Amino acid sequence: MNSTTFQAKVFKALGHPLRLQILKKLSNGEVCVCRLVDDTEFSQANLSQHLKILSNAGLIAKRKEGNFSHYRLADDNIIKLVQICEAITTNYIKKLGE
């Protein structure tokens, strides 16, 4: 897979509100999947599908501890990517209001 194709995969992974919400939660540090289930309105099965997409895009990493899986951001630059997206969105919304 070339670089551009993988970059498109990353942006596609960011294309769902729940996945962005997961990344924002993980920006504060590692979180148990059980906590992520409690913090969202989605089932564990649905959440697991989204976590797999984020993992396949290289955005998150998993650590197993007994029966529990813990997730963290795979790279600190992911926080910057989400912040840039938020800034672009904020600027766009401001321009719409002008």
Buried (B, 14 or more C-beta within 10 A) or exposed (E): EEEEEEEEBBEEBBEEEBBBBBBEBBBEEBBBBEBBBEEBEBEEEEBBEBBEBBBEBBBBBBEEEEEEBBBEBBEEEBBEBBEEBEEEEEEEEEEEEE
